Amino acid sequence: MSEAIENTNPLLQIDTGFRSYLNAYTRSYQNHIVDGQLDYAFESDFAVRQKIMGLSGWGRLAKAINTADISAEAKHLFMKCDQAGALKYPEIYNIVKKCAERLELNLPIVFVRNDINKPLVYSIASDLIDPCIVLTEWLVKSCTEDELTLLIGCECGRLQNNHSAFNWAFTYLNYNKNVYKPIERSSKGAVSNQLVCSLIEWVRYADITADRAAIICLDKPGRFCEIVCSLYNKGFIDFYGRQAQGLSAAMLNSLTQVYAAQSARALKVEGSLSDLEKRFLASNEFLTCEALFEWRKDLGNLPSAQKTTNQSCDVRASMLLGTGGA
């Protein structure tokens, strides 16, 4: 009789062992790590972060950020902001769950801020704070599901690739008036010119890594240019204070087709393109990268002749950014 009950009750078939729980909690993205970094990450992102960590003044600044700045920010978020969940902001919660599942990432905490009346999204994490994604209510009310998936997917990618301390360091730079200013900035010393230049350089590469994470998260990755242009044309301002309107998805997709026919070394980007347009063209190269199809088995597969390797994708992205590599 007991054997019959076990065969008919699905709850009894659930494995409640600790190892099963641990395997599910830690996910499996470790299988995508190559030489210390995730396979979808832009190689120059990792390389410049390594360079920054060796610069004079970085250790002191990073310590202030991790022990004071991020903790103060997290305290403000927990006390003043709404946490998205199954009952409150369920649409945001469902998007975060989808992104975390597709990136094989532990589910981050998500906060919605209504104390900032502008479009803004960012993420924080440290040894003392669980990973958090923060977006303003402006975005919740104004963005489509695809746009929110792109934004949240980017931040999941930044968390997954340990961008937080470097992003927070960027708030110490006098970059432009729209750069996000956190609740507290504890380091009182001046940031060296070398560190300033390296952080500004790093942001360009970090963007590509984050965009690739977003592409993995999108239901239809091929709509990346369309979605990102729609977002910026609504007046989106990113964490670094950049904004742009008048972006054309049709123009970017047309250029993508032109560049696709050219070899990496022959790529020559039009001088009239803005930095953001170059970024989106570089990120769009990921649509044919073998890493995307490793993460998204549901997309099917491209013919081998159309698919690019991770290394080739990085080279082409560098050429489109106009950097030629880090």
ABEGO torsion letter per residue (X at the ends): XAAAAAAABAAAABBABAAAAAAAAAEAAAAABBGGBBAABBAAAAAAAAAAAABBGAAAAAAAAAAAAAAAAAAAAAAABBBBBAABGAAAAAAAAAAAAAAGBBBBBBBBBAABBBBBBBBBBBAABBBBBBBBAAAAAABBAAAAAAAAAAAAAAAAAGAAAAAAAAAABBABAABBBBABBABABBBBAAAAAAAAAAAAAAAAAAAAAAAAABABAAAAAAAAAAAAAAGBBBAAGBBBBGBBAAAAAAAAAAAAABBAAABBBBAABBAAAAAAAAAAAAAABAAAAAABAAAEBBBAAABBBAAAAAAAAAAAAGAGEX
